[in-house]
C-alpha cells in the first residue's frame, strides 16, 4: 500500500474487486485507524448505489465529531446519476478529516465530474500493489485494430464540427465497426462485439474528458444544464452495454445535443 496515512486524500476512486474493501480495512487497522466497531467508520456495499445511499452518507457525515479520521467505504458496480450528483455536493464541501474510498470495477461507470474530485487508484491483483497516482493507459492496439482513427483526435474533431459533419463522422465510425464484425445480420461473435464496443467507449470517454476540461478552462459553472450533458454521455455508455445496442443511434443522439467547442 503506497498511500501516505498521514496525508490521506479526501477521496479515492479505486478500480478493484470484491475483496478490495476488506484489504483497505485491514490496511487502515494496521496503520492505526480503527474501523471495525468505530462510530467514525461507515461501509456500504450495494450493486447499484442510489440516491438514498447518498443521503445516508450525508446524514452520517453530519453526526461526525472532530479530532479523528472518518472513513467511508463505498463498494458498488454502478451509481445512479442522481446519487452521483448528490456525492458531488458532498465532495464540494467535505467534512473535516473524512476520507472516502469508492470501489468500482470500472471507473468509466462514473461521471467525469465526479471522477475529477478523486484520486484514482487501480489495484490490479491486490491493493498492496497499488501506486499513489497511476495513470490509465490507452489500449492502442485495440483502437488500431478497429480500423478507425485515434479516439482522442476524433473526439476533438467531433466536438468542433457542425451537425452534418458530426453525422458523417458517426456514419464512418459505424461503417468501420460493422466491417470488423457486425453485418446487418448481427455481430459475428461475442469477442468482436466486445472489442467494437470498447472502441466506442473510449471515444465516449474522450468526449466526456474534453468537455469537462473545456468547461473548466472557460470558467463555466457545471449547473443543471451542463450536468445534463454528462448524464447523457453516461446514459449512452450504459445503453451500449446492452446486447444489440445501436452504436449509430447512440452517437447520433449525442451529435444533436453536445455543444460545439
C-alpha positions in Angstrom: 0.0 0.0 0.0 1.5 3.3 -1.1 -1.0 5.7 0.4 0.5 8.1 2.9 -1.5 7.5 6.1 -0.6 11.0 7.4 -1.7 12.8 4.3 -4.7 10.9 3.1 -6.6 12.4 0.1 -10.2 13.4 0.7 -11.5 10.8 -1.8 -10.1 7.8 -3.7 -11.5 6.2 -6.7 -10.4 2.6 -6.7 -10.8 0.1 -9.5 -11.0 -3.2 -7.7 -12.8 -6.4 -7.0 -15.0 -7.8 -4.2 -12.0 -8.2 -1.8 -10.7 -4.7 -2.1 -12.8 -3.2 0.6 -11.6 -5.8 3.1 -8.0 -5.1 2.1 -8.5 -1.4 2.7 -10.0 -2.0 6.2 -7.1 -4.3 7.0 -4.5 -1.7 5.9 -6.3 1.1 7.8 -6.4 -1.0 11.0 -2.7 -1.9 10.7 -2.0 1.8 10.2 -3.7 2.7 13.5 -7.1 3.9 12.2 -9.8 1.9 13.9 -12.6 0.8 11.6 -14.4 -2.2 12.9 -16.7 -1.2 15.7 -15.9 2.5 15.4 -18.6 5.2 15.2 -16.3 7.0 12.7 -16.5 4.2 10.2 -19.2 3.7 7.5 -19.2 1.0 4.9 -21.9 0.4 2.3 -22.0 -2.4 -0.3 -24.7 -2.1 -2.9 -24.6 -3.3 -6.6 -26.4 -0.2 -7.7 -25.6 2.8 -5.4 -28.7 5.1 -5.4 -29.8 8.5 -4.1 -30.9 7.1 -0.7 -27.4 5.7 -0.2 -26.0 9.2 -0.8 -28.5 10.7 1.7 -27.4 8.1 4.3 -23.8 9.1 3.8 -24.6 12.8 4.2 -26.5 12.0 7.4 -23.6 10.0 8.7 -21.2 12.9 8.0 -23.4 15.3 9.8 -23.0 13.3 13.0 -19.2 13.1 12.9 -17.1 14.8 15.6 -13.8 16.4 15.0 -10.4 15.1 16.0 -10.3 11.7 14.4 -10.3 10.4 10.8 -13.6 9.3 9.5 -13.6 6.5 6.9 -16.4 5.9 4.4 -16.1 2.9 2.1 -18.5 2.6 -0.8 -18.5 -0.6 -2.9 -20.7 -0.7 -5.9 -20.9 -1.9 -9.5 -22.8 1.2 -10.7 -24.1 4.5 -9.4 -27.3 6.3 -10.5 -26.9 9.8 -11.9 -28.9 11.2 -9.0 -26.6 9.6 -6.5 -23.5 10.8 -8.3 -24.8 14.4 -8.3 -25.5 14.1 -4.6 -22.0 12.9 -3.9 -20.6 15.8 -6.0 -22.2 18.2 -3.4 -20.7 16.2 -0.6 -17.2 16.4 -2.2 -17.5 20.1 -2.9 -17.9 20.8 0.9 -16.1 17.9 2.5 -16.3 17.3 6.2 -13.0 17.8 8.1 -10.9 14.6 8.4 -13.4 12.5 6.3 -11.9 10.2 3.7 -13.8 8.3 1.0 -12.8 5.1 -0.7 -15.1 4.4 -3.6 -14.5 0.9 -5.1 -15.9 0.1 -8.5 -15.0 -2.4 -11.2 -14.7 0.2 -13.9 -14.1 3.9 -13.3 -15.7 4.8 -16.6 -19.1 4.0 -15.0 -18.9 7.3 -13.1 -19.4 10.8 -14.4 -16.1 12.6 -15.2 -17.2 15.5 -13.0 -17.2 13.1 -10.0 -14.0 11.3 -11.0 -12.2 14.6 -11.2 -12.7 15.1 -7.5 -11.0 11.9 -6.5 -7.5 10.4 -6.7 -7.5 7.4 -9.0 -6.0 4.1 -7.9 -6.0 0.9 -9.9 -5.4 -2.1 -7.6 -4.5 -4.8 -10.1 -4.4 -8.2 -8.4 -4.0 -6.8 -4.8 -4.3 -3.5 -3.1 -0.7 -3.7 -1.8 0.5 -3.3 -5.4 -1.4 0.0 -6.0 0.6 3.1 -6.8 0.0 6.6 -5.5 -1.2 8.2 -8.7 -1.2 5.6 -11.5 -2.4 6.8 -14.9 -4.7 4.7 -17.1 -3.1 3.6 -20.3 -4.9 3.6 -23.6 -5.2 0.3 -25.5 -3.6 1.4 -28.7 -3.7 -2.0 -30.4 -7.4 -2.3 -29.9 -8.0 1.2 -31.4 -5.8 0.5 -34.4 -7.3 -2.9 -34.9 -10.8 -1.3 -35.1 -9.8 0.2 -38.5 -10.8 3.6 -37.0 -8.8 6.7 -36.2 -7.3 7.7 -32.8 -10.2 8.3 -30.4 -8.7 11.4 -28.8 -8.2 13.1 -32.2 -11.5 12.1 -33.5 -13.3 13.3 -30.3 -11.7 16.7 -30.8 -12.9 16.8 -34.4 -16.3 15.7 -33.4 -16.9 18.4 -30.9 -15.7 21.1 -33.3 -17.9 20.2 -36.1 -21.5 21.2 -37.0 -24.3 18.7 -37.0 -23.9 17.5 -40.6 -20.2 16.8 -40.2 -20.8 15.0 -36.9 -23.4 12.7 -38.5 -20.8 11.9 -41.2 -18.2 11.0 -38.5 -20.8 8.8 -36.8 -21.5 7.0 -40.1 -17.8 6.5 -40.8 -17.4 5.0 -37.3 -20.4 2.7 -37.6 -19.3 1.5 -41.0 -15.8 0.8 -39.8 -17.0 -1.2 -36.8 -19.5 -3.0 -39.0 -16.7 -4.1 -41.2 -14.9 -5.6 -38.2 -17.7 -8.0 -37.4 -21.2 -6.6 -37.3 -23.0 -7.1 -40.6 -26.7 -6.4 -40.9 -27.5 -9.8 -39.5 -25.7 -9.0 -36.2 -22.3 -9.5 -34.5 -20.2 -12.4 -35.7 -19.3 -13.4 -32.1 -19.2 -12.0 -28.6 -15.5 -11.1 -28.8 -16.0 -9.0 -31.9 -18.9 -7.2 -30.3 -17.0 -6.5 -27.1 -13.9 -5.2 -28.9 -16.0 -2.9 -31.1 -18.0 -1.6 -28.1 -14.7 -0.9 -26.3 -13.6 1.4 -29.1 -16.9 3.3 -28.8 -16.5 3.5 -25.0 -13.0 5.0 -25.4 -14.5 7.6 -27.8 -17.2 8.5 -25.3 -14.6 8.8 -22.5 -12.5 11.1 -24.7 -15.5 13.3 -25.4 -16.5 13.4 -21.8 -13.0 14.4 -20.7 -12.6 17.1 -23.4 -16.0 18.7 -22.5 -15.2 18.7 -18.8 -11.8 20.3 -19.4 -13.4 22.8 -21.8 -16.0 23.9 -19.3 -13.3 24.2 -16.6 -10.9 26.2 -18.7 -13.7 28.6 -19.8 -14.8 29.1 -16.2 -18.3 27.7 -17.0 -20.2 26.6 -14.0 -21.4 23.0 -14.3 -25.0 23.8 -13.4 -28.0 21.6 -14.1 -28.0 22.2 -17.8 -24.3 21.3 -18.2 -24.6 18.3 -15.8 -27.4 17.0 -18.2 -24.8 16.7 -21.0 -22.6 14.5 -18.9 -25.6 12.4 -17.8 -26.5 11.8 -21.4 -23.0 10.6 -22.2 -23.2 8.3 -19.1 -26.6 7.0 -20.4 -25.1 6.2 -23.8 -22.3 4.3 -22.1 -24.8 2.4 -20.1 -27.0 1.6 -23.1 -24.0 0.5 -25.1 -23.6 -2.5 -22.8 -27.0 -3.9 -23.9 -26.9 -6.7 -26.4 -27.6 -5.5 -29.9 -27.3 -1.8 -28.9 -27.1 0.5 -32.0 -23.8 2.5 -31.9 -25.1 4.7 -34.8 -28.3 5.7 -33.0 -26.5 6.4 -29.7 -23.8 8.6 -31.3 -26.4 10.4 -33.5 -28.2 11.3 -30.3 -25.0 12.9 -28.9 -24.5 14.7 -32.2 -27.6 16.7 -31.7 -27.2 17.6 -28.0 -23.5 18.2 -27.4 -22.2 21.7 -27.7 -19.7 22.9 -30.3 -16.4 23.7 -28.6 
